[in-house]
Each structure stands twice: as C-alpha cells, then as structure tokens.
C-alpha cells in the first residue's frame, strides 16, 4: 500500500488558528473519503513541531513563522483482503428536544 502523510500547520498569530486548522483536517479527511481514499488523523503534531528537531525540519522545508502543528493525515488505500471496519449502530435515544 502506498501511504502519504500530510501535515496541517496553522499560524498562531491568527486568533482562530486551532479552529481553522481543525476544519482543514476535517475537510481533507471528508474529501479523501469521498474519492475512496482511506485516512486517519494522527495527533502529536503540536508536540512534534514545538521540539527543536521539528523546528529544524520545518526550517529545512523552507517553512518559517509562528506555526503550530494541528495534525497529520495519513492517506492511502486499504490492502486487498483487509476487512473494512463497520461503525456501531447509532443509539436511538441520544437526541433530546428542549421546549
């Protein structure tokens, strides 16, 4: 399986950077699913890019600024023969109406 990893960074100078970055992650994952690409959100990007090694990696890629890592998205295709996970049935009593 060919696996690709995307990293989402957000500019900490923008007050909504965490929300914006998280929305990018969600939209990226929804778009991948829509075209049949399996995906998963991997946490720890914040800690990774706050470390000296992470800062050096960004610098080596020409990325400089006040960025925070929001997450990694692994993208790929399920191997032939693997069983796709099935979501649990929704609970019928989880919607409450307040008048």
Secondary structure per residue as TSV (DSSP state, phi and psi in degrees):
chain	resnum	aa	ss	phi	psi
A	1	X	-	360.0	130.7
A	2	X	-	-83.2	125.3
A	3	X	E	-117.8	136.0
A	4	X	E	-120.0	146.2
A	5	X	E	-121.8	125.5
A	6	X	E	-109.9	144.5
A	7	X	E	-119.5	131.9
A	8	X	E	-106.2	124.4
A	9	X	E	-116.6	152.6
A	10	X	E	-134.8	146.0
A	11	X	E	-77.1	114.0
A	12	X	T	-67.9	-11.1
A	13	X	T	-78.0	-9.5
A	14	X	S	-99.6	125.7
A	15	X	T	-60.3	-25.2
A	16	X	T	-103.1	22.5
A	17	X	H	-58.7	-38.5
A	18	X	H	-67.4	-43.4
A	19	X	H	-64.4	-45.1
A	20	X	H	-62.0	-46.7
A	21	X	H	-64.0	-39.5
A	22	X	H	-66.1	-37.1
A	23	X	H	-65.6	-39.6
A	24	X	H	-59.3	-45.7
A	25	X	H	-59.2	-48.3
A	26	X	H	-62.3	-43.9
A	27	X	H	-65.8	-38.9
A	28	X	H	-61.4	-44.4
A	29	X	H	-68.8	-40.4
A	30	X	H	-63.2	-42.5
A	31	X	H	-64.2	-42.1
A	32	X	H	-61.5	-46.5
A	33	X	H	-60.4	-39.3
A	34	X	H	-62.3	-28.5
A	35	X	T	-104.9	14.7
A	36	X	T	84.3	17.3
A	37	X	-	-98.3	123.1
A	38	X	E	-69.9	151.2
A	39	X	E	-156.7	159.8
A	40	X	E	-152.5	140.5
A	41	X	E	-85.6	124.0
A	42	X	E	-111.3	121.7
A	43	X	-	-80.7	176.6
A	44	X	-	98.2	4.1
A	45	X	H	-64.2	-36.7
A	46	X	H	-58.0	-52.8
A	47	X	H	-65.5	-38.7
A	48	X	H	-60.2	-47.1
A	49	X	H	-88.3	-2.2
A	50	X	H	-86.8	-17.4
A	51	X	S	-75.5	160.3
A	52	X	H	-61.9	-39.1
A	53	X	H	-63.6	-41.8
A	54	X	H	-65.6	-41.1
A	55	X	H	-63.1	-39.3
A	56	X	H	-67.6	-38.0
A	57	X	H	-61.5	-47.8
A	58	X	H	-59.8	-43.9
A	59	X	H	-61.0	-40.5
A	60	X	H	-65.7	-24.3
A	61	X	T	-90.1	0.5
A	62	X	T	82.3	18.0
A	63	X	-	-103.1	111.6
A	64	X	-	-130.0	143.7
A	65	X	S	147.5	-172.6
A	66	X	S	-94.5	66.7
A	67	X	E	-100.6	149.6
A	68	X	E	-121.7	138.9
A	69	X	E	-73.7	126.6
A	70	X	E	-93.1	-43.4
A	71	X	E	178.4	168.9
A	72	X	E	-110.5	144.6
A	73	X	E	-121.1	116.5
A	74	X	E	-87.3	129.2
A	75	X	E	-121.7	136.2
A	76	X	E	-177.8	-169.9
A	77	X	-	-120.2	140.2
A	78	X	-	-62.4	139.7
A	79	X	-	-68.9	146.9
A	80	X	T	-56.4	131.7
A	81	X	T	92.7	-13.8
A	82	X	-	-72.7	142.3
A	83	X	-	-86.1	126.3
A	84	X	-	-70.6	134.5
A	85	X	-	-65.1	142.8
A	86	X	-	-112.6	130.4
A	87	X	-	-68.2	147.0
A	88	X	-	-66.7	153.6
A	89	X	-	-62.7	143.4
A	90	X	-	-70.3	145.6
A	91	X	-	-83.4	134.1
A	92	X	T	-77.0	-17.5
A	93	X	T	-106.5	29.6
A	94	X	-	-99.9	6.4
A	95	X	-	-113.0	124.5
A	96	X	-	-118.4	133.2
A	97	X	-	-104.1	129.5
A	98	X	-	-113.6	126.5
A	99	X	-	-102.3	360.0
